[in-house]
Amino acid sequence: MRWKWKLGFLLLVAMESPILAWGGIVLRLPAEALGYLAAILTALLMGILVLRPTLFALAGLWLVGIAGSGLYFLRYLPPALALGLGSVLSTLACSVGLPLYRRALGLVFRRHV
């Protein structure tokens, strides 16, 4: 297995963990729902990793941004509002920062690959 795939699997776990932890701890989803969520996220992210690695990185940034900002706003808001506000802010940050993010990823991949 090449190092890119190993790194991709590691990043996949890192992206899914905050979302699954959020669903299990804060939203108190049942185990069956968490299993479905994990399966759907894994299939979706693996497909994105195979087809478009840059989109995979952007999706990871977006998911981690949702989980992180949701956890931050959980201090001040109820869980549903915290997750909603976190997703809005993460979406705005990803859409505004996309050109800079693409250039940085392009430079990293050109130098190391």
N, C-alpha and C positions, 0 to 999 in steps of 0.2 A: 504494500500500500504506500503510495507516495505521500510525501510530507504535506502536500496541499490538502489531501483528503483527511489526514489525521487532524490537521488544524481546523478543517471545516467541521468535523465531528465534535471537536472540543468547543468550537464557537457555537455550534448548534445546541449543545448542552447548556452553555453559558447564557444563550438567549432564551431558552425555554424555562430555565429554573426560576427566574423572578416571576414570570407569568403564572407558572404552576404553584409557586409558593403563595402568591397573591390570592389565587383562586382557592387554595386549600385553607390558608390561615385566616385571611381577612373576610373573604366572601363565604367561607364554610361550605364549599361545594362538596357533594358526596364523592366517594372514591370512583364511582362509575363515570361521573361527569368529568373528573380530572383525567381519567384514562382516555376518554374520548377526546378531550382537549389536547392531551399529549400526543395522541395518534395523529390528529388533524394537523397540529403544529409541526410535527416531525415530517409528515408527508409533504406539507406545503414548503417548508424550509429546505428539505432535501431536493425537491424539484427546482426551487429557485437556485440552489447551490450548483446543480448540474447545468442549468441553462444560462444563468446570468450571475456570476460571482459578485459583480458590483452591486447588483440589486439585492443579493443576499446580505452583503455588508450594510446596505442602507436599511433593509428590513430589520436586521439585528440592532442597529442604532435606534430605530424607531421603537421596537419592542422594549429594549432596555430603558429608553427614555420614558415610555409609558409607565413601566413598573417603578422606576426611581422617582419620578415626579408624583405618581400616585401615592407612594409611601410617604413622601414629604408632606403632601396635602392632607394625608390621613390625620395628621395632628389637629387640623383646623376644620375639616369637613367630614360629613358622613362618607362611607366607603364608595357608594355609587357616584357621588359628586366628585370625590377625589380622583377616581379612575377616569371619569369623563373629562375633567379639567386637565388631568395629566395627558390624556390622549390628544386633546386639542393642542396643548402646548408642544408636545412631541411632534405632532404633524406639522405645525408651523415651523418649528426649528429644523426639521428635516427638509422641508420644502425650500426654506430660505437658504440653508447652508449646503444645499445639494451641489451647486457648481464648485464651491471650495472643497467639498468632500471628494468629488470626482477627481479634481486635479491632484489632491494629496494622495489618493489611492493610485492614480496613474503613475505618479512619481515613485511611489514605493514599489509598485509592481515592475516598473521598468528597471529599477536599480537592482532588485533582488531576484528577479526571475530571468 
